[in-house]
Amino acid sequence: MKHAGKAKRAGFRLLSFSLLATFVLWAIGALAAHVAGFSVLVITVALGALWVVFALFTCNFFRDPDARPQAGANIVVSPAHGKVDVIGVTTEPQFMGGECQRISIFLSVIDIHVQNAPVTGKIAFYKYASGQFLNALKAESAVHNENLLLGFEASEPRGQKVGVRIIAGVLARRIVPWAQQGDDVTRGERLSLVQFGSRADVYLPSNAKIKVRLGDHVVGGETVVAAFE
C-alpha cells in the first residue's frame, strides 16, 4: 500500500538520534564519575533503562498497520485513530465554502498517528498554516494551532466535498504530509504522520449522515463516520 513503512522509518530515525544522544550523555557522565570517583555502572544502568523505556514508547507510537476500509458506496471513513469528542456544526470557508458539519477526533499519545484518506477521490485543496501549540484536548486548538487542511473531492458521490484538518498539539509539533494537492487517493490510503498527541477534524456537507457518537473510539481508514444517503 502507498506510503507503507514511512512511519516506521521516521521512528527508526528518532531512535537512532536518541541512541547517539544517550551515548554522548553516557560519555560525559562516565568522565564526570571518573573524576569524582563514582561508579560508572550506575550511570550506565540508569541511562540504559531510560533509553529502553523511550525505545518501547517510540516503537508503539510509530506503529502503522495497513487499514482495512469497509466496502460500500458513498461512505466516509475516519481519517484518524482516536476518540470522537466533538460533533456539531461549524464554518469552514476555505474549502467547504461556509457552514458544514464537523467531527473532531482527539489522538492521545497511545493512539496510532498515521492519518488515512476518508474517501476515494482527489485532493483538490491543500493548505498548511503555522500557529500555536495549544493542548490538543481543547477543541479551539483547531483554530489556533499549526495545522494542515486537506480538501477531498469524492468519486462517490462524484464531486462531494470532504475536508480533513490535521492539527498539531502541545507535544505534536511536527506534521509530516505524504500526500499532495492533485493526488488521487483511495479510501484508507495513508496521508500523513503527526508527532505526538494531536487532533483531526472532519468537515462534511449538510447532506452527510453522521454515523458515530460522542465518545466513540474510531480506527483510521476503517471506521465509517458518515455516509451520503
Secondary structure as GFF3:
##gff-version 3
##sequence-region A 1 229
A	DSSP	alpha_helix	6	36	.	.	.	ID=ss1
A	DSSP	alpha_helix	40	61	.	.	.	ID=ss2
A	DSSP	beta_strand	75	77	.	.	.	ID=ss3
A	DSSP	beta_strand	82	92	.	.	.	ID=ss4
A	DSSP	beta_strand	98	107	.	.	.	ID=ss5
A	DSSP	beta_strand	114	116	.	.	.	ID=ss6
A	DSSP	beta_strand	121	129	.	.	.	ID=ss7
A	DSSP	alpha_helix	141	144	.	.	.	ID=ss8
A	DSSP	beta_strand	147	155	.	.	.	ID=ss9
A	DSSP	beta_strand	158	168	.	.	.	ID=ss10
A	DSSP	beta_strand	174	177	.	.	.	ID=ss11
A	DSSP	beta_strand	184	185	.	.	.	ID=ss12
A	DSSP	beta_strand	190	195	.	.	.	ID=ss13
A	DSSP	beta_strand	198	204	.	.	.	ID=ss14
A	DSSP	beta_strand	208	210	.	.	.	ID=ss15
A	DSSP	beta_strand	217	218	.	.	.	ID=ss16
A	DSSP	beta_strand	224	228	.	.	.	ID=ss17
###
